[in-house]
Amino acid sequence: MPKKRHRAATLAEITAALPPVEYWYGEGIPSPAGRAEFTDDDGRLWQKVRGPLHRNLARRLATQADELIVGEGAGGHFRHVPPADRLAAWHEIKDRLHGDEAPSYHPYEFASADGLLTLLYIEESC
């Protein structure tokens, strides 16, 4: 009597059997850059206005926006940059805007839900 041959698992079956991935920064949170709105660490709702921004507009917003957040780890961790540190942060980021080398940065403009505040959100990609 021939032995029963076991069927090889399909890629879909193997993928479904994998455990969920845990990211180093916590739960997998979709990037704010790819969404129409997001809530920051302080609970403020921000709505995307435009982006990725041109370098000149990003430079102006780096000093004039009400808030500046760098989304490290593709938006997994928000680093709020206080006004006194914004120029230094801009100088670290500016040469890698829209770059191919890691890390690269992509700036986006967001407005508060009431439309009164402006946020420059710069996402870091590795």
C-alpha positions, -999 to +999 in steps of 0.1 A: +000+000+000+014+034-010+019+059+018-003+090+019+016+120+007+011+152+027+004+182+006+028+211+009+014+242+026+006+271+003+022+306+008-012+319+021-014+291+047+022+297+059+016+335+061-016+330+080+002+308+106+029+334+113+026+353+147+019+390+146+050+413+143+058+434+173+075+467+163+103+482+185+081+513+191+050+495+201+019+485+181+021+489+143+007+524+138+001+535+102+022+565+092+005+599+097+020+609+063-003+584+046-034+594+064-058+623+062-056+629+099-039+617+131-039+623+168-005+632+184+008+622+219-010+652+234-044+641+221-046+669+195-063+659+162-043+671+131-057+670+095-033+669+065-032+700+044-005+690+019+027+672+014+053+661+008+063+697+008+089+716-013+121+723+006+115+761+007+080+758+022+093+732+047+121+755+058+097+784+064+073+762+084+101+748+105+104+782+122+068+795+117+046+765+124+029+763+158+042+727+163+070+707+148+070+669+151+096+645+137+080+611+131+109+588+139+106+551+129+082+560+100+058+577+124+060+551+152+075+576+177+067+614+177+096+637+187+081+671+195+107+698+187+105+729+209+108+763+192+143+769+206+156+737+190+139+740+156+167+756+137+192+730+148+167+702+139+162+718+105+199+718+098+201+681+107+172+673+083+175+697+053+202+679+033+182+646+034+148+659+024+133+636-003+167+618-003+175+582-013+200+577+015+190+566+050+176+583+069+156+604+046+129+629+055+096+639+040+077+671+053+040+674+055+017+703+066-011+696+090-037+719+106-055+714+139-091+703+137-103+738+144-079+752+117-062+776+141-028+758+145-003+746+119+020+716+123+050+707+103+053+669+104+086+655+091+087+618+087+119+600+090+124+569+068+152+544+071 
